[in-house]
Amino acid sequence: MRFILFLTVFVCLGFVSAFAQDPFSNVTNAPRPSEFIHWDADSFAEFKGELEVQLREGPGILGTPFAVTNALPRADHRRHDVQIIHRAGYTQPEIHETKWDIYVILDGSGTVLLGGERVNWVEGLSREEQRPGLSGAKEFRITKGDILHVPARSWHQVKVADGASITYALVNVFED
């Protein structure tokens, strides 16, 4: 099953890449930036330690227990970036108009909801005052080693049990 999921991720990445414009395609013999990166177990431990401190010291993003570091920040010469995210507790559903998400679960476990429609959202209230959910979504249990592919324009939500946490690499692939 994981092989099929792994294969699906790479096929989808190929599909997205086929439609993404190569910024070097009109330049003859242009040097491409060198960005060979290897994040090993020590790198992950360092990321996770920093994120755990971040999570303890602050309320997270929009008041949710969420910490993030940009392992590979966005750049004009490529259509993706990489973030390492550590979260605990409730996080709101989200949707992206032009961004595909690929999650690689590095540690911990949780549940992900994919698709469906956002419910219990009240127009006029701030995000911090709300706790919407997803109705009609597919639910998957995720744990260390899993890979998850979320297409653009699809609602998704990661849920973590009380007292638990999850850490994952998030590859954000941007459409034109």
MARZA-479559 format. One record per residue (C-alpha): residue number from 0; z negated, y, x negated. Coordinates in Angstrom, 3 decimals, m for minus. Example, Ala and Ser with C-alpha at 12.3 -4.5 7.8 and 13.67 -1.06 7.14 Angstrom:
! MARZA-479559
 vexti        Z        Y        X
     0   m7.800   m4.500  m12.300
     1   m7.140   m1.060  m13.670
//
This chain:
! MARZA-479559
 vexti        Z        Y        X
     0    0.000    0.000    0.000
     1   m0.856    2.424   m2.820
     2    2.468    1.632   m4.490
     3    4.310    2.575   m1.296
     4    2.288    5.806   m1.036
     5    2.944    6.551   m4.709
     6    6.680    5.910   m4.245
     7    6.740    8.104   m1.128
     8    5.147   10.995   m3.027
     9    7.779   10.845   m5.758
    10   10.665   10.544   m3.301
    11    9.342   13.572   m1.396
    12    8.897   15.534   m4.617
    13   12.490   14.731   m5.489
    14   13.586   15.950   m2.048
    15   11.668   19.223   m2.435
    16   12.975   19.660   m5.980
    17   16.559   19.114   m4.856
    18   16.297   22.159   m2.604
    19   14.299   24.318   m4.996
    20   16.466   26.661   m7.070
    21   16.203   26.105  m10.812
    22   15.616   29.566  m12.341
    23   17.380   28.419  m15.533
    24   20.484   26.974  m13.842
    25   22.640   30.057  m14.557
    26   21.518   30.451  m18.148
    27   23.319   28.498  m20.841
    28   21.081   26.847  m23.440
    29   18.044   28.766  m22.192
    30   14.808   27.566  m23.755
    31   12.452   26.169  m21.141
    32    8.774   26.985  m21.431
    33    6.744   24.209  m23.023
    34    4.029   23.108  m20.620
    35    3.309   19.538  m21.591
    36   m0.267   19.060  m20.488
    37   m2.517   16.036  m20.552
    38   m5.760   16.274  m18.609
    39   m7.924   13.391  m19.806
    40  m11.313   12.147  m18.584
    41  m13.145   14.717  m20.736
    42  m11.026   17.521  m19.229
    43  m11.861   16.289  m15.748
    44  m15.580   16.111  m16.560
    45  m15.459   19.713  m17.818
    46  m13.574   20.902  m14.690
    47  m15.988   19.061  m12.406
    48  m19.076   20.422  m14.177
    49  m17.799   24.003  m13.866
    50  m16.909   23.484  m10.193
    51  m20.322   21.995   m9.363
    52  m21.976   25.082  m10.872
    53  m19.605   27.340   m8.896
    54  m20.473   25.486   m5.694
    55  m24.239   25.789   m6.306
    56  m24.066   29.498   m7.204
    57  m21.875   30.799   m4.402
    58  m20.984   30.342   m0.757
    59  m17.448   29.199   m1.598
    60  m14.294   30.470    0.010
    61  m14.811   32.037    3.445
    62  m18.386   30.777    3.498
    63  m17.401   27.119    3.119
    64  m18.784   24.838    0.364
    65  m15.626   24.901   m1.744
    66  m14.971   25.593   m5.467
    67  m11.590   25.784   m7.184
    68  m10.141   26.280  m10.642
    69   m6.496   26.868  m11.485
    70   m5.701   24.142  m13.996
    71   m2.051   25.272  m14.087
    72   m1.626   28.713  m12.503
    73    1.549   29.769  m10.701
    74    4.421   31.014  m12.828
    75    7.905   32.368  m12.094
    76    9.660   29.593  m14.016
    77    8.414   26.697  m11.833
    78    7.854   25.897   m8.174
    79    4.410   24.306   m8.462
    80    0.884   24.871   m9.659
    81   m2.163   22.636  m10.043
    82   m5.691   23.298   m8.857
    83   m8.824   21.197   m9.250
    84  m10.963   21.462   m6.119
    85  m14.517   20.341   m5.458
    86  m15.899   20.545   m1.925
    87  m18.766   19.467    0.228
    88  m19.389   19.932    3.934
    89  m17.170   21.501    6.572
    90  m13.808   23.056    5.736
    91  m11.441   24.508    8.307
    92   m8.028   23.023    9.106
    93   m5.149   24.740    7.355
    94   m1.380   24.973    7.512
    95    1.129   26.410    5.025
    96    4.518   27.791    5.970
    97    6.276   27.168    2.636
    98    3.896   25.028    0.549
    99    3.716   21.229    0.276
   100    0.399   19.752   m0.891
   101   m0.088   16.650   m3.004
   102   m3.712   15.562   m3.327
   103   m4.850   13.183   m6.083
   104   m8.427   12.143   m5.342
   105  m10.394   12.174   m8.604
   106  m13.930   11.515   m7.400
   107  m15.903   11.094   m4.195
   108  m14.573   10.295   m0.747
   109  m13.962   11.778    2.657
   110  m11.666   11.787    5.627
   111   m8.422   13.666    5.988
   112   m6.813   14.640    9.272
   113   m3.036   15.149    9.218
   114   m0.859   16.688   11.904
   115   m1.898   17.487   15.433
   116   m2.883   20.921   16.673
   117   m5.758   23.237   15.809
   118   m8.359   23.458   18.610
   119  m11.507   25.516   19.227
   120  m10.039   28.617   17.592
   121  m10.976   31.923   19.215
   122   m8.627   34.858   18.600
   123  m10.555   37.941   17.545
   124  m13.407   36.123   15.803
   125  m13.483   36.071   12.011
   126  m12.764   32.808   10.203
   127  m16.374   32.674    9.020
   128  m17.610   32.599   12.622
   129  m15.468   29.629   13.625
   130  m15.437   25.848   13.210
   131  m12.109   24.674   14.612
   132  m10.856   21.098   14.395
   133   m7.613   19.189   14.855
   134   m6.622   17.350   18.017
   135   m4.053   14.548   17.919
   136   m4.164   14.260   14.126
   137   m3.872   11.000   12.179
   138   m7.114   10.165   10.391
   139   m7.273    8.561    6.945
   140  m10.259    7.593    4.812
   141   m9.670    8.835    1.251
   142  m11.415    7.844   m1.952
   143  m11.006    8.007   m5.740
   144   m7.498    6.976   m6.798
   145   m5.784    7.827   m3.493
   146   m2.754   10.131   m3.334
   147   m1.963   12.155   m0.258
   148    1.249   14.033    0.578
   149    1.159   16.873    3.148
   150    4.460   18.538    4.090
   151    4.722   22.274    4.721
   152    4.166   23.374    8.319
   153    1.697   20.499    8.965
   154   m1.915   21.008    9.944
   155   m4.405   19.234    7.670
   156   m8.140   19.131    7.127
   157  m10.373   17.399    4.575
   158  m13.785   16.382    5.903
   159  m16.738   15.315    3.783
   160  m19.915   13.658    5.106
   161  m23.189   15.592    4.912
   162  m24.686   15.271    1.435
   163  m21.407   13.992   m0.066
   164  m18.643   15.715   m2.045
   165  m15.045   15.145   m3.067
   166  m13.066   16.356   m6.075
   167   m9.277   16.305   m6.241
   168   m6.291   17.665   m8.078
   169   m4.086   19.620   m5.697
   170   m0.443   20.015   m6.682
   171    1.012   22.891   m4.655
   172    4.816   22.677   m4.417
   173    6.444   25.871   m3.130
   174    9.718   26.152   m1.229
   175   12.032   29.110   m1.861
//
